[in-house]
Amino acid sequence: MKDIRETHAALAIKRTMGVRREEYLDHMTFRTNRRALFTEVFGPLAGLREEWKRQGATPEELDFSAFRYRGPLFTPVPVDTGWIGGPEETILEETEDHVIALDKMGRKMKLSKKASTLPLPMDHPVRDRDDWLRVREHYLYSEERFRDGWETCARKARDAGEVVVARIPGGFDELRQLMGEEALCLSFYTQPELIREILETIGDIALETLDRVTSTVAIDQLSVHEDMAGKNGPLIGPKQVDAFIRPYYRRVWDLVSSRGVRLFFQDSDGDMTRLIPVFLDAGLNVMGPMEPVGGNDIVPLRRQYGTRLAFQGGIDKHVLRRDPAAITAELEYKIPPMVRTGGCILGIDHRIPNGTPLENYRFYIRKAWEIMEREEAKL
């Protein structure tokens, strides 16, 4: 049976270590600034590899090993801090265009084979507190959260110079998975106690699990996925983040940072600028992918927040479909201030869009390195 995640996994790119964990951590916390960091954050959208193959791409270009990057390797500790259990995924329908499956949360999930990289839910398990109480057992502490060999995996990664990452559920995203975006956004007003109860439960399990993890192995980075904004702004405002999500983040960050974790990274698309101050108060110190189309311009944001906030991404992916002059202008604007100040792993702000000519991507890589090396010589 085909797994609904295979299409997403097939988009993975080949990565190699460009810097060891120590340099990455010092660079992203503004302690040192030896050389620029540069990466491909996500890789291609579905269909781009086929376009590039027709344009004469080599096998190494198709798996991205031909391109020069400089960044660390990230290894998540194989420990679950979110939903566990539930039925095995079952494929309900498969066509040339899509796959519909029943996932472990009991949701119908639809994955487009031609354009998407993630399946989208068609329904959700939680509407009210009674629903929540029926699924709450999936957020209780259990040995099932610790996969076989988790300690060995973390220690080997650290010894190899990789960045060891612990993940927690998103304060917005996990509830979105349970309730759906519209119902969740309304529930901040109509069912605030339910939202607090869910986040308190999720926070309890994250704390209990990561207390054991950080007492046993050294962790470098805490990561959380949110995707809580579009190009016109976030789906909730600073008041909701401050009242509901900040306490959850803060509980977890206070624990793990006391155990030596240095970075707290949030992945969220869209315009997050209005939420940056409250998330900084919650402990975040790295954000990505900093989409310019969403108003996240890392140049003025660096001037505004200085060494309080590091970035991942920040380069406009859409400019790669234009001409070399437009690509050069974007890179000349973004790269020099980031090389001068550090605290940024540069890269385009999401997956490489379809319609990006292979020759444009080749030019982008060459020009980025030309500018980075020119600016590094000035450090």
Buried (B, 14 or more C-beta within 10 A) or exposed (E): EEEBBEBBEEBEBEBEBBBBBEBBBBBBBBEEBEBBBBBBBBBBBBBBBEBBBEEEBEEEBBBBBBBEBBBBBBBBBBBBBBBBBBEEBEEEEBEEEBBBBBBEBEBBBBBBBEEBBEBEBEEBBBBEBEBBEEBBEBBBEBEEBBEEEBBEBBBEBBEEBBBBBBBBBBBBBBBBBBBBBEBBBEBBEEBEEBBBBBBEBBBBBBBBBBBBBBEBBBBBBBBBBBBBBBEEBBBBEBEBBBBBBBBBBBBBBEBBBEBEBBBBBBBBBBBBBBBBBBBBBBBBBBBBBBBBBBBBBBEEBBEEBEEEBBBBBBBBBBBBBBEEEBBBEBBEBBBBBBBBBBBBBBBBBBBBBBEBBBEBBBBBBEBBBEBBEEBBEEE
